[in-house]
């Protein structure tokens, strides 16, 4: 999928709730060795949303900062797409609430996306296509989640919260999308039916044939279509359900630890699902310089991956770092909580029973 016109990122920003909980704290409650679990997943802590935080608030704050960086007025936004698997409403769009919160014009198109953890990059591709076709000048693509993990389940050690927003357009670009492609199959390794509070997962199938098959096939497809090699890129960002999967995938495909470290956030904040790759890319752009080249591959259970070839422009040096915090600054602002507070915030215990 080659873009007919120059399309890219005009502004970006992310948000991560400040509360954290450690794997040890979770394991101690269930009589398990949470510290070993954390080391196995390569997760030191995960982010926890406060009771008044959800996908709407995360998306809105990220979008406000992204528009500030892009110097784009809310009235000039013509599309808003929010990718998440934890939308506050089963029937009522998140995107319209975000649009109202941004004071955007009603003369826009808006929708919610769901594709497990790659819904955010699906929103990227939609905005890219609309800008390239001339349908819109500016669109917002968001990936955000307040992910769920059943009490005592392996997911509880990693399921976290956070997200990032991107202003997609064709002028004053901080970075250009040079190429994108996707790889999709029906691989049911992770699912949650309507009405169920917590998802189920296929255990050992989550890595292979799910994650690794899609991430490697999609990345290799991008490399084949662009005629490039892993060493041609300064940075690479892969979906990060834990700290070991992206490292293993990168090594298998020929990418170095140094290429992926700037965007590898999961050890500090856990798996933010639809927010994972958008946040990882944002952290990478925070470190990038003009001319840097970035490869990005998302992954969503169900299952599929989207890959992007991105080139950073000279405008990256002009971004607003004074009034819009960098991702590392947001992550550093944290407060650790107990399991009892975590359970209260995540409504794992309700009045009258669990």
Steps between C-alpha positions, in 0.01 A plus 500: 500500500688804375365847565429710191585823679730590786328400822636499851497611861444867581484458876495224759475452875426230754359458846554233767320497837739571787401210727712181490491154650778240502472132403619411851208688656256312276665161559508538878120528507453175306776303672717505190855608433411826331860616496603201290196551280605859443854397413369237260281759325770767541250731662603700807165676548182584313286812477158515669228751409336691783120470538443812289726391213391302197561480125315830452717696744823338377406569137392857569816598686722339238309669216515844665876475536539363147301792354714740701815350353353509150369855548166380364171649619223263604274654235740374234468136605291309245529144628543332838554126532555337839639147514447308823370176647378672817264767370285627791178415316404187310248709304605865475816623332803622687603714203200733528571569867864574417387733219273689740778518762730653238228748390537366147265601221205263445599500132720195545496123470559296815499135597629248752727217393552160660768250404650403832837675534536628142185712483712815535713427194184414304393858581839617365434331167148640473620857553790443261262385226259788552777761493667343196168491312429864576188428703645675807795721590537404866396189689565367849594135548500375859595173665407474868395238753426429863549128452345225708649198674301262719606482866782247533530446125835535323365807317461684829879537524521691172160655406554875531367839386617777269479634149622743238350725232634602160401786273521361146529745209708595195672827595745610770582137571719382787527160336389347169324170446686359202333160492254282690374144469302246704482128569181345637370151587227347716708386799282499813766524770322767708132593526224646718132449424238771544406527867814331630713719725834334438660353186615144450819398326648201326799470732794351314346593163534871581865504394496248217312494263342829607745781586819383330336379179321830438772739615775328302293440186372858490843649567663281238226595255580868555872435453433309179269769360741783581820313414650588836687311772471519882833684525363778277284623788615708795211379717237228506180475704318169544186420696599427859263272696796436729870581503625178341282460187615816317863432589474144370319607182753776434795265540336239278456756218843660532420814700727600787420571862611859446243550225201403714600620848376863465145380429497202737280632780335182627756432780394824675128527413381155391299411191282793398340295221380739225719768654818290497633570149373862485672570833815317391513702179443822696790418733717423197406828329595678823858377438504526121695746287446624143561224248451214746306203365257298710332165438180433694299178525190462714318181596143426598363168616247347271740560318693750290788744469556836331849616400622851417814647345550849648754773426553783749516852355688813601183626673556257787734754661216754516260298714365641826693334783435779747122476528453142383678237711719236344402138556792436736387794716145365519624153597734640765209673675363200690360379831494136608184360657396188689290219358203609708506849346557347156203266546282793604608717207450220247166396657619147562303503823153648502257570783314179576765268353772458240 
